[in-house]
Structure formats: structure tokens, C-alpha cells
Amino acid sequence: MEVPSAPDRRYDVDSDGVRIAVHEWGHDQAPVLVLVHGGFDFARTFDVFAPKIAAHGWRVVSWDHRGHGDSEHAALYSWEADLRDAAAVFDHVSPGRPVPVIGHSKGGALMIQFADAQPYRISALVNLDGIPSKRPIPDVAEHERTKMLASEVSGWLDHRRSTAVARRKPGTIDELARRRGRMNPRLPHEWLRHLVLVGAFESDDGWRWKIDPSMRMGGFGPWRPEWALMRLPGLSAPFLGVLVSEVEEMGWGTSPHHVEPYLPAQGRLEFLQGLGHFAHIEDPDRVVDMTLDFFAEAGA
């Protein structure tokens, strides 16, 4: 396993009263490049990938989504709240100037919507296995879409009420690493132990993940995967979608033929054989070279 490197800087940004933890690697005067982590993850999952990008002359910025890592827990979570948090971080690190962005999993889907809504913020976008397609795109009338949203919101609120006072199950460092390993079977145990040390806290009865106990897998709030895919054709920034051949529990299982009809005008796909959902951890050099070559070609 390659040796992880802690961020060079760590500070907080206020997002409408919620404290968002920001992490940076590289020189503070270098050009900004933003990394966006996935659901049930946190910025420190980039502890190998981010330093390799910073070594190419970038100031690499990532943040813990609300309820994840060192960011504050909130009373409720939603996709829109994550978008507002992203805007607060972008305002802080690169006000008025578009920057290149790499989003993984949920972070990739989030940045599709962010780039569609505020294209002036992103100069080019790399999406690492974050193009969901598990459900078919529904061809329904707008009033039916409203009913679908209402059912998603109601289900999320019911879940939130049932977990209002929940606590995560404690364990040793190795026990938490093994639990995470059930979702990340391709990652070495040493790496999973590192994730525990930077993504969990020790209490009297053992270690617990910092992630809010109310979070379900992904922690999206009321959201459907196809809502990201439907926005993909509208992107104006150069777009690189990266898909992988190895299916994992935390991945989407998306194949190129699911995405190709929706690619934007300046978009293309890369399919990585032999790698899984965390390709940037399995083979960071390959993913770094591919993404930085793309940003150079795009003039980002």
C-alpha cells in the first residue's frame, strides 16, 4: 500500500450555519483543483490520490460533506443542501473563477447537477464512477414526477425520525476496517485501517465512524439516481466520465451503453478494465495521469 499523506491545511467554512470541514494538499498559491468524495466517505479518502495531484503543481481542495468526516451533523440532509455546501466551498477557494473538478461516486453525480446549474464555476469535470443508472429513466408527466418526489421525501423523513437518537456500533480499529471491507472488498486491510484512523473517533467503548448515524447508504436525502443522468446532456464544460469493469456494493454498476446516449457535446467516456469503484485508490497513478491529461487537453 502506498503511504497516505495528511492534508497540508485544514479549516472550516460556514454554509448557512453548518460547519463544513475543508482539507487542502499542495501550495496555497497554486491553481485550485477540487475533489468531491462519495457517500459514506470523507475527504481523507483522498490521502493518496490528492497528494499525487498536488505534486503536479495543484492546490487540491476537498471537503467533508455535511454529516460526514469532520463536518457538522445537521438536523436533516438533502441533495440541495449538499449543493449549497459545495457553493460555499467554491466561493471560498475560487471566487469568480472556474476550476477543474474531479467527483467520485455520489460526488460525481452531485457535480453533474452543480455544473448544470452553475456552469461558470467548473472549467472541466471528471466523473469517477459517479454516473448512476440503476433505474430506467421514467417517461412520466410532470405531475407524476411531483408525486414521486413526495414519496421520496416522505420515506426519508420517516427514516430520519426512526434514527434521531441512534448511535453507530462501536468496535476496534480492525473490526471497523473489516466492516468497511465488506463494502470495499478490493481495498487492502491496511488502507481500511487508515480510513478508520482518519474517519472514526475513539470513545470509552471503542471506535465509531464519524458519519451521522441517521445516514443511509449514500446519505443523499430524497433523491433518485436518474435525476443526475437526465442533466448530463446539458453540461457545457468538457466532461470525462470514467466507468469501471468490477462491480462493487458501493458502485452503480453502470456500463458505457447506459451513458453514451446522454453524453454532452464536449463529453467522452473511459472504461477501466480490472478496476473497481475506488479506482483512484486501487491504481492512483493511472487515474491521476488520465485526469490531468484530460484537463490539459481541455485547457482547464
C-alpha positions in Angstrom: 0.0 0.0 0.0 1.3 3.5 -0.9 1.8 5.7 2.1 -1.1 8.2 2.7 -0.3 11.9 3.2 -2.3 14.1 5.6 -3.6 17.4 4.2 -1.3 20.4 4.3 -4.1 22.6 5.7 -7.5 22.0 7.4 -10.0 24.7 8.2 -13.8 25.3 8.3 -16.2 27.1 6.0 -19.7 28.2 7.1 -22.5 27.1 4.9 -25.7 28.8 6.1 -24.9 27.9 9.7 -23.5 24.4 9.1 -19.7 24.0 9.7 -18.0 22.3 6.7 -14.5 20.9 7.1 -12.2 21.7 4.2 -8.9 19.9 3.5 -6.1 21.0 1.2 -3.0 19.5 -0.3 -0.3 21.4 -2.1 1.0 25.0 -2.2 -1.7 27.5 -1.1 -0.8 29.8 -4.1 -1.1 27.0 -6.7 -4.0 26.7 -9.1 -7.1 25.2 -7.5 -8.4 21.7 -8.3 -11.4 20.4 -6.5 -12.0 16.8 -5.4 -15.5 15.7 -4.3 -15.9 12.5 -2.3 -18.7 10.0 -2.4 -21.4 8.9 0.0 -20.3 7.3 3.3 -16.8 8.7 2.5 -14.9 11.8 3.5 -12.1 14.0 2.1 -9.4 11.9 3.8 -10.2 9.0 1.5 -8.1 11.1 -1.0 -5.0 10.8 1.2 -3.0 9.0 -1.6 -4.8 10.4 -4.7 -4.8 14.1 -3.7 -1.0 14.4 -2.9 -0.2 12.8 -6.2 -2.2 15.5 -8.0 -0.7 18.3 -5.8 2.8 17.1 -6.8 1.9 18.2 -10.4 1.5 21.8 -9.2 -2.1 22.0 -8.0 -3.7 23.2 -4.8 -6.1 20.3 -4.2 -9.2 21.2 -2.2 -11.8 18.7 -0.8 -14.4 19.0 1.9 -16.3 16.6 4.1 -20.0 16.6 3.2 -22.3 17.6 6.0 -22.8 14.6 8.3 -19.5 13.0 7.1 -16.0 13.2 8.4 -15.2 16.3 10.4 -18.1 18.4 9.1 -21.0 19.2 11.3 -24.0 16.9 11.6 -27.4 18.5 10.6 -31.0 18.0 11.6 -31.9 17.0 8.0 -30.0 16.1 4.9 -30.8 16.7 1.2 -29.2 16.8 -2.2 -29.9 20.5 -2.4 -28.1 21.1 1.0 -25.0 19.3 -0.4 -25.2 21.6 -3.4 -25.3 24.7 -1.2 -22.3 23.4 0.8 -20.4 22.9 -2.5 -21.2 26.5 -3.5 -19.9 27.8 -0.1 -16.6 25.9 -0.6 -16.2 27.1 -4.2 -16.9 30.7 -3.1 -14.1 30.4 -0.5 -11.4 28.8 -2.6 -12.1 30.2 -6.1 -14.5 33.2 -6.1 -15.4 34.2 -9.6 -13.0 31.8 -11.4 -13.9 28.3 -12.8 -11.8 25.4 -11.7 -11.3 21.8 -12.8 -13.2 19.3 -10.7 -13.0 15.5 -10.0 -16.0 13.9 -8.4 -16.2 10.3 -7.2 -19.4 8.3 -6.9 -22.0 10.5 -5.2 -19.6 13.4 -5.6 -19.5 12.9 -9.3 -23.3 12.8 -9.6 -23.5 15.9 -7.3 -21.1 17.8 -9.6 -23.1 16.9 -12.7 -26.0 18.9 -11.2 -23.7 21.6 -9.9 -22.1 22.1 -13.3 -25.5 22.1 -15.0 -26.9 24.7 -12.6 -23.8 26.9 -12.3 -21.6 26.2 -15.3 -19.4 29.3 -14.7 -17.9 27.5 -11.6 -16.4 24.5 -13.4 -13.8 24.6 -16.2 -13.8 20.8 -16.8 -15.3 17.9 -15.0 -14.1 14.3 -14.4 -16.6 11.9 -13.0 -15.1 8.8 -11.4 -17.8 6.0 -11.5 -20.4 8.5 -10.4 -23.0 8.3 -13.2 -25.9 6.4 -11.7 -28.2 4.3 -14.0 -29.7 1.5 -11.8 -33.2 2.6 -12.5 -34.6 3.3 -16.0 -35.4 6.9 -16.9 -39.1 7.3 -16.1 -41.2 8.7 -19.0 -44.0 10.3 -17.0 -45.9 13.5 -16.9 -44.7 16.4 -14.7 -47.5 16.0 -12.1 -46.5 12.3 -11.7 -42.9 13.4 -11.1 -44.2 15.6 -8.2 -45.9 12.5 -6.7 -42.6 10.6 -7.0 -40.7 13.3 -5.2 -43.3 13.4 -2.4 -42.9 9.7 -1.8 -39.1 10.0 -1.7 -39.4 12.9 0.8 -41.9 11.1 3.0 -39.8 8.0 3.1 -36.7 9.9 4.0 -38.4 11.8 6.8 -39.8 8.6 8.3 -36.3 7.1 8.3 -34.9 10.3 9.9 -37.5 10.1 12.7 -36.6 6.5 13.5 -32.9 7.2 13.7 -33.0 10.6 15.6 -31.2 9.2 18.7 -29.3 6.3 17.0 -25.5 5.7 17.6 -23.2 3.8 15.4 -22.0 0.4 16.6 -18.6 0.6 18.3 -15.6 -1.7 17.6 -11.9 -2.0 17.5 -9.9 -0.4 14.6 -9.7 -3.8 12.9 -13.4 -4.5 13.4 -14.4 -1.2 11.8 -11.9 -1.9 9.0 -13.4 -5.3 8.4 -16.9 -3.9 8.3 -15.8 -1.4 5.7 -14.1 -4.2 3.9 -17.4 -5.8 3.2 -18.4 -2.8 1.1 -14.8 -2.3 -0.3 -13.6 -5.9 -0.8 -10.9 -4.8 -3.3 -9.1 -2.5 -0.9 -6.3 -3.8 1.3 -6.9 -4.1 5.0 -4.0 -1.6 5.8 -5.9 1.0 3.8 -9.1 0.3 5.5 -7.3 0.7 8.9 -6.1 4.1 7.8 -9.7 5.1 6.9 -10.7 4.2 10.5 -7.9 6.2 12.0 -8.9 9.4 10.0 -12.6 8.8 9.6 -13.6 7.5 13.1 -13.2 8.6 16.7 -12.4 6.7 19.8 -14.8 6.6 22.8 -14.9 4.7 26.0 -16.5 1.6 24.5 -14.5 1.6 21.2 -14.2 3.3 17.8 -17.2 4.7 15.9 -17.3 6.1 12.4 -17.9 9.9 12.4 -20.6 9.7 9.8 -24.0 10.7 11.2 -25.9 7.6 12.3 -29.1 8.8 10.5 -27.3 8.4 7.2 -28.4 5.5 5.0 -26.1 4.2 2.2 -25.2 7.3 0.2 -26.8 9.8 2.6 -28.4 11.6 -0.3 -31.7 12.5 1.3 -34.7 12.4 -1.0 -33.0 11.8 -4.4 -33.3 9.4 -7.3 -30.2 8.3 -9.4 -31.8 9.1 -12.7 -32.1 12.8 -11.8 -28.3 13.2 -12.3 -28.2 11.3 -15.6 -31.0 13.5 -17.1 -28.9 16.6 -16.5 -25.8 15.2 -18.2 -26.7 16.3 -21.8 -26.9 19.9 -20.7 -23.3 20.3 -19.5 -21.3 22.9 -21.3 -17.9 22.2 -19.6 -15.6 19.5 -21.1 -16.7 16.2 -19.4 -14.8 12.9 -18.9 -16.9 10.0 -17.5 -14.8 7.1 -16.0 -16.5 3.8 -15.6 -15.1 0.5 -14.2 -15.5 -3.2 -15.0 -15.6 -4.6 -11.5 -19.0 -4.3 -9.7 -19.0 -3.5 -6.0 -21.7 -2.8 -3.4 -20.9 0.9 -3.2 -20.7 1.3 -7.0 -23.5 2.0 -9.5 -22.8 -0.9 -11.9 -23.1 1.5 -14.8 -21.9 0.3 -18.3 -20.9 2.6 -21.2 -24.1 1.8 -23.2 -26.1 3.2 -20.3 -24.4 6.6 -20.6 -23.4 7.1 -24.2 -26.9 8.4 -25.3 -26.7 11.2 -22.7 -23.1 12.4 -23.2 -22.8 16.2 -23.6 -21.4 17.7 -26.7 -17.9 18.0 -25.1 -18.1 14.7 -23.3 -16.4 11.3 -23.6 -16.1 8.0 -21.7 -13.2 5.9 -20.5 -13.8 2.3 -19.4 -11.2 0.9 -17.0 -10.8 -2.8 -17.1 -9.8 -4.7 -14.0 -10.6 -1.8 -11.6 -13.5 -1.3 -9.2 -15.4 1.6 -7.8 -12.4 3.0 -5.9 -10.2 3.0 -9.0 -8.3 6.1 -7.7 -7.2 4.1 -4.7 -6.5 0.8 -6.5 -4.4 2.5 -9.2 -4.0 6.1 -8.3 -1.1 6.8 -10.8 -3.2 5.6 -13.8 -6.2 7.8 -12.7 -4.0 10.8 -12.0 -2.4 10.7 -15.4 -5.7 10.2 -17.2 -7.4 13.0 -15.4 -4.6 15.6 -15.6 -4.1 14.8 -19.4 -7.8 15.4 -19.9 -7.6 18.8 -18.0 -4.6 19.8 -20.1 -6.4 18.9 -23.3 -9.5 20.9 -22.1 -7.3 23.9 -21.2 -8.7 23.8 -17.6 
